[in-house]
């Protein structure tokens, strides 16, 4: 729960009477305007009133790709402004944010007792008193009943017993420690709590331990997800050069353009270009290896659309299809089926 609560910042930059003030997030009222700069976390749920930014919502929604936010879009506390400046009108207080409700649901789920926990509690209610009585009897009865040493033979083996108080007191304590159901009673609730919390940190909300316990009887899981089921790790799957361009040249310049971008898609493009360069053995001329593109002399991040860079004296763009449509290019989209993004 502590790790979940740390997703939301303690302070927010609020505009009050024309000044930007850093105040505790729980003191910000609904309707006030908070400022979020690139790389900062959104402190409270709200609606964008000015600015554009790609927002990393993965801590809240699990989406692997930052979502473009502009005026009128809603944002969640705990999400991160990857790039761009945002002014956000607060729509809910810190205690009523989406993240706060998630934490409340996790707390409620942890408080719900499973059938196994209830059985363990009932069992411990009978078992523990029996163990305590046996331990007391072990520590006290032999010294009271055995005045002289007694030898007992079992299966040909002899066992000697003496009525020494110190010896039997230690044996009583030993029985109590070994037979005490502490680990048995504690293990079940601890397992449930850790399972629910671990799932919540990975974007899965489990409403109670009984639902988690029921998963133990599941044989088949059916996922209902439009298009594809992914691991949330972006990777280049297809490279489709336009007419007159080969794949090596395309990757070379794509890597050069994306080299200064912090977007996850840029990281995937660079990784693919580096892998292609490492495995390239096609007889390409020196200087045209895919992953060895030149450094751009100019770079600009086009928030919510893509990036622009000057490489080898020419301007190159990388971004969404809408960016190229605005630039006057008619891009075919042959590879966008099956959940892929072009």
C-alpha positions as CSV (number, residue, x, y, z in Angstrom):
1,X,0.0,0.0,0.0
2,X,2.9,2.3,0.8
3,X,4.2,1.9,-2.8
4,X,0.8,2.6,-4.2
5,X,0.5,5.8,-2.2
6,X,3.9,6.9,-3.3
7,X,2.6,7.0,-6.9
8,X,1.0,10.3,-6.2
9,X,3.2,13.3,-5.3
10,X,2.8,15.0,-1.9
11,X,3.0,18.5,-3.3
12,X,1.3,20.3,-6.2
13,X,2.2,23.5,-8.0
14,X,-0.9,25.6,-7.8
15,X,-1.6,28.9,-9.5
16,X,-3.2,31.3,-7.0
17,X,-3.6,35.0,-7.6
18,X,-1.2,34.9,-10.5
19,X,1.6,33.2,-8.6
20,X,2.7,29.5,-8.8
21,X,2.9,28.1,-5.2
22,X,4.0,24.7,-4.0
23,X,1.4,23.4,-1.6
24,X,0.5,20.0,-0.1
25,X,-1.6,18.1,-2.6
26,X,-4.3,17.4,0.0
27,X,-4.8,21.2,0.5
28,X,-5.7,21.8,-3.2
29,X,-9.4,22.4,-3.7
30,X,-11.6,21.4,-6.6
31,X,-11.6,24.0,-9.3
32,X,-8.0,25.2,-8.7
33,X,-5.4,25.1,-11.5
34,X,-2.3,23.0,-11.0
35,X,0.9,23.2,-13.2
36,X,2.6,20.0,-14.4
37,X,5.9,20.3,-16.3
38,X,7.7,17.6,-18.4
39,X,8.8,14.7,-16.2
40,X,6.6,15.6,-13.3
41,X,3.7,13.5,-11.8
42,X,0.2,14.7,-12.0
43,X,-0.8,15.4,-8.4
44,X,-4.6,15.2,-8.6
45,X,-7.3,14.1,-11.0
46,X,-8.3,16.9,-13.3
47,X,-9.0,18.2,-16.8
48,X,-6.5,19.8,-19.1
49,X,-7.3,23.5,-19.7
50,X,-4.1,24.5,-21.4
51,X,-1.1,22.8,-23.0
52,X,-0.3,19.4,-24.7
53,X,1.7,16.5,-23.4
54,X,2.1,12.8,-23.8
55,X,1.1,11.4,-20.4
56,X,2.4,8.0,-19.1
57,X,-0.7,6.5,-17.5
58,X,0.9,3.0,-17.0
59,X,0.9,3.3,-13.1
60,X,-2.9,3.7,-13.2
61,X,-4.2,2.0,-16.3
62,X,-1.3,-0.2,-17.3
63,X,-1.2,1.3,-20.8
64,X,2.4,0.8,-22.1
65,X,2.3,3.8,-24.6
66,X,1.9,7.4,-23.3
67,X,-1.5,8.9,-24.1
68,X,-1.6,12.3,-25.8
69,X,-3.5,14.8,-23.7
70,X,-4.7,18.2,-24.8
71,X,-7.3,20.8,-23.7
72,X,-10.5,19.1,-22.4
73,X,-8.9,15.7,-21.7
74,X,-9.0,14.1,-18.3
75,X,-5.8,13.1,-16.4
76,X,-5.2,10.9,-13.4
77,X,-3.2,11.5,-10.3
78,X,0.0,9.5,-10.3
79,X,0.4,9.7,-14.1
80,X,3.5,11.3,-15.6
81,X,3.8,14.1,-18.1
82,X,6.4,12.6,-20.4
83,X,6.7,15.8,-22.5
84,X,5.0,19.1,-22.8
85,X,3.5,21.6,-20.3
86,X,0.0,21.2,-18.8
87,X,-2.3,23.4,-16.8
88,X,-4.9,21.2,-15.2
89,X,-8.2,22.1,-13.5
90,X,-8.6,19.9,-10.4
91,X,-11.8,17.9,-10.5
92,X,-11.4,15.8,-7.3
93,X,-9.5,16.2,-4.1
94,X,-6.6,14.0,-3.1
95,X,-8.8,11.8,-1.0
96,X,-11.2,11.2,-3.9
97,X,-8.8,10.7,-6.8
98,X,-8.8,7.5,-8.9
99,X,-5.6,6.4,-7.2
100,X,-7.1,7.0,-3.8
101,X,-10.1,4.9,-4.7
102,X,-7.7,2.1,-6.0
103,X,-5.9,2.2,-2.6
104,X,-9.2,2.1,-0.8
105,X,-10.3,-0.9,-2.8
106,X,-7.1,-2.7,-2.0
107,X,-7.5,-2.0,1.7
108,X,-11.1,-3.3,1.5
109,X,-9.9,-6.4,-0.4
110,X,-7.3,-7.1,2.2
111,X,-9.8,-6.8,5.0
112,X,-12.1,-9.4,3.5
113,X,-11.5,-12.9,4.9
114,X,-11.4,-16.0,2.7
115,X,-13.0,-19.3,3.6
116,X,-9.5,-20.7,4.3
117,X,-8.7,-17.9,6.7
118,X,-12.0,-18.5,8.6
119,X,-11.3,-22.2,8.8
120,X,-7.8,-21.6,10.1
121,X,-9.2,-19.2,12.8
122,X,-11.8,-21.8,13.8
123,X,-9.2,-24.5,13.9
124,X,-6.8,-22.4,15.9
125,X,-9.6,-21.6,18.4
126,X,-9.6,-25.3,19.4
127,X,-6.0,-26.3,18.6
128,X,-4.2,-23.6,20.5
129,X,-5.9,-24.3,24.0
130,X,-5.2,-28.0,23.5
131,X,-1.5,-27.3,22.9
132,X,-1.2,-24.9,25.9
133,X,-2.9,-27.5,28.2
134,X,-0.5,-30.3,26.9
135,X,2.5,-28.1,27.4
136,X,1.4,-27.3,31.0
137,X,0.7,-30.9,31.7
138,X,4.1,-31.9,30.3
139,X,5.9,-29.4,32.5
140,X,4.1,-30.2,35.8
141,X,2.6,-33.7,35.9
142,X,5.8,-35.8,35.5
143,X,7.6,-34.0,38.4
144,X,4.5,-34.5,40.6
145,X,3.9,-38.1,39.7
146,X,7.5,-39.5,39.3
147,X,9.4,-39.5,42.6
148,X,12.0,-42.1,41.6
149,X,13.6,-42.7,38.2
150,X,11.4,-44.9,35.9
151,X,12.5,-47.0,33.0
152,X,10.1,-47.9,30.2
153,X,10.9,-50.3,27.4
154,X,9.4,-49.8,24.0
155,X,10.2,-52.2,21.1
156,X,13.3,-53.3,22.9
157,X,14.5,-49.8,23.6
158,X,14.7,-48.5,27.2
159,X,13.7,-44.9,28.1
160,X,14.5,-43.5,31.6
161,X,12.3,-40.8,33.1
162,X,13.1,-38.7,36.2
163,X,10.9,-36.2,38.0
164,X,13.2,-33.3,37.6
165,X,11.4,-29.9,37.4
166,X,14.0,-28.2,35.2
167,X,14.0,-31.0,32.7
168,X,10.3,-31.2,32.3
169,X,9.9,-27.4,32.2
170,X,12.2,-27.3,29.2
171,X,10.3,-30.2,27.6
172,X,7.0,-28.3,28.1
173,X,8.4,-25.2,26.5
174,X,9.7,-27.3,23.6
175,X,6.3,-28.8,23.0
176,X,4.7,-25.3,23.2
177,X,7.1,-23.9,20.6
178,X,7.0,-26.8,18.2
179,X,3.2,-27.3,18.3
180,X,2.2,-23.6,18.5
181,X,0.1,-22.8,15.4
182,X,1.6,-19.3,14.8
183,X,3.1,-20.0,11.4
184,X,0.0,-21.9,10.4
185,X,-2.4,-19.1,11.4
186,X,-0.2,-16.3,10.0
187,X,0.7,-17.8,6.6
188,X,-2.7,-17.7,5.0
189,X,-3.6,-14.0,5.6
190,X,-0.1,-12.9,4.8
191,X,-0.2,-14.8,1.5
192,X,-3.6,-13.3,0.6
193,X,-2.4,-9.7,1.5
194,X,0.8,-10.0,-0.4
195,X,-1.0,-11.5,-3.5
196,X,-3.6,-8.7,-3.6
197,X,-1.0,-6.0,-3.1
198,X,1.4,-7.4,-5.8
199,X,-1.5,-7.7,-8.2
200,X,-2.5,-4.0,-7.5
201,X,1.0,-2.8,-8.2
202,X,0.8,-4.6,-11.6
203,X,-2.5,-3.1,-12.5
204,X,-4.8,-5.9,-11.5
205,X,-7.5,-5.1,-8.9
206,X,-8.8,-8.1,-6.9
207,X,-11.9,-7.4,-4.9
208,X,-11.1,-9.8,-2.1
209,X,-9.1,-12.8,-1.0
210,X,-12.0,-15.1,-1.8
211,X,-11.7,-14.2,-5.5
212,X,-7.9,-14.7,-5.3
213,X,-8.5,-18.1,-3.7
214,X,-11.0,-19.1,-6.4
215,X,-8.3,-18.6,-9.0
216,X,-6.7,-21.8,-7.6
217,X,-9.5,-23.8,-9.2
218,X,-9.3,-22.1,-12.6
219,X,-8.3,-24.3,-15.5
220,X,-8.9,-22.0,-18.5
221,X,-8.7,-18.2,-18.7
222,X,-10.5,-16.3,-21.6
223,X,-9.1,-12.8,-22.3
224,X,-11.5,-10.3,-23.9
225,X,-9.2,-7.6,-25.4
226,X,-9.7,-5.9,-28.7
227,X,-7.1,-6.9,-31.3
228,X,-4.3,-8.2,-29.3
229,X,-3.0,-9.3,-25.9
230,X,0.5,-7.9,-25.2
231,X,3.1,-7.8,-22.5
232,X,3.2,-4.0,-22.6
233,X,6.7,-4.0,-24.1
234,X,6.9,-2.2,-27.4
235,X,8.9,-3.8,-30.3
236,X,9.2,-3.2,-34.0
237,X,7.5,-6.1,-35.9
238,X,7.6,-4.9,-39.5
239,X,9.6,-2.4,-41.5
240,X,7.9,-1.4,-44.8
241,X,10.0,1.0,-46.8
242,X,8.3,3.3,-49.3
243,X,9.2,2.9,-53.0
244,X,12.8,3.8,-53.7
245,X,14.0,3.3,-50.1
246,X,15.6,0.2,-48.7
247,X,15.1,-1.1,-45.2
248,X,18.7,-0.4,-44.1
249,X,18.5,3.3,-45.1
250,X,15.1,3.7,-43.6
251,X,16.3,2.3,-40.2
252,X,19.4,4.4,-40.4
253,X,17.5,7.7,-40.6
254,X,14.7,6.6,-38.3
255,X,17.3,5.8,-35.6
256,X,19.0,9.1,-36.2
257,X,15.7,11.0,-35.8
258,X,14.5,9.1,-32.7
259,X,17.9,9.2,-31.0
260,X,17.0,12.2,-28.8
261,X,13.4,11.3,-28.1
262,X,12.4,9.8,-24.8
263,X,9.2,8.2,-26.1
264,X,8.8,4.4,-25.7
265,X,8.2,4.0,-29.4
266,X,11.6,5.8,-30.0
267,X,13.3,3.3,-27.7
268,X,11.7,0.4,-29.7
269,X,12.9,1.9,-33.0
270,X,16.5,2.3,-31.7
271,X,16.6,-1.2,-30.2
272,X,15.4,-2.6,-33.5
273,X,18.0,-0.6,-35.5
274,X,20.8,-1.6,-33.1
275,X,19.8,-5.3,-33.4
276,X,19.6,-5.0,-37.2
277,X,23.1,-3.4,-37.2
278,X,24.5,-6.1,-35.0
279,X,23.1,-8.9,-37.2
280,X,23.6,-7.2,-40.6
281,X,25.6,-9.2,-43.0
282,X,24.2,-8.2,-46.3
283,X,27.2,-6.5,-47.9
284,X,25.9,-3.0,-47.3
285,X,28.4,-0.3,-48.0
286,X,30.3,1.3,-45.1
287,X,28.3,4.1,-43.5
288,X,24.9,2.6,-44.4
289,X,24.6,0.1,-41.5
290,X,21.1,0.5,-40.0
291,X,22.0,1.2,-36.4
292,X,24.9,3.7,-37.2
293,X,22.9,6.7,-38.2
294,X,24.4,10.1,-37.8
295,X,23.5,12.5,-35.0
296,X,20.8,15.0,-35.8
297,X,22.0,18.7,-35.9
298,X,18.5,19.9,-34.9
299,X,15.8,18.2,-33.0
300,X,12.2,19.2,-32.1
301,X,9.6,17.2,-30.2
302,X,6.1,17.7,-31.7
303,X,4.0,17.0,-28.7
304,X,1.3,14.5,-29.3
305,X,2.4,14.1,-33.0
306,X,6.0,13.0,-33.3
307,X,9.5,14.4,-33.7
308,X,11.4,16.5,-36.3
309,X,15.1,16.4,-36.8
310,X,17.7,17.7,-39.3
311,X,20.0,14.9,-40.5
312,X,22.7,15.3,-43.1
313,X,21.3,18.7,-43.9
314,X,17.8,17.5,-44.6
315,X,14.7,17.6,-42.4
316,X,13.1,14.3,-41.4
317,X,10.0,13.5,-39.5
318,X,8.9,10.5,-37.4
319,X,5.5,10.3,-35.8
320,X,1.8,9.4,-36.2
321,X,0.1,8.9,-39.6
322,X,-1.8,12.1,-38.9
323,X,1.5,14.1,-38.8
324,X,2.4,13.0,-42.3
325,X,-1.1,13.6,-43.5
326,X,-0.8,17.2,-42.3
327,X,2.6,17.4,-44.1
328,X,0.8,16.3,-47.4
329,X,1.9,12.7,-47.5
330,X,-0.7,9.9,-48.2
331,X,0.6,6.9,-46.2
332,X,-0.7,3.5,-46.8
333,X,-1.4,1.5,-43.7
334,X,-1.0,-2.2,-44.5
335,X,0.3,-3.4,-41.2
336,X,-2.1,-1.9,-38.6
337,X,-4.2,-5.0,-38.3
338,X,-3.7,-7.4,-35.4
339,X,-3.2,-4.6,-32.8
340,X,-0.1,-3.2,-34.5
341,X,0.6,0.5,-34.5
342,X,2.1,2.3,-37.5
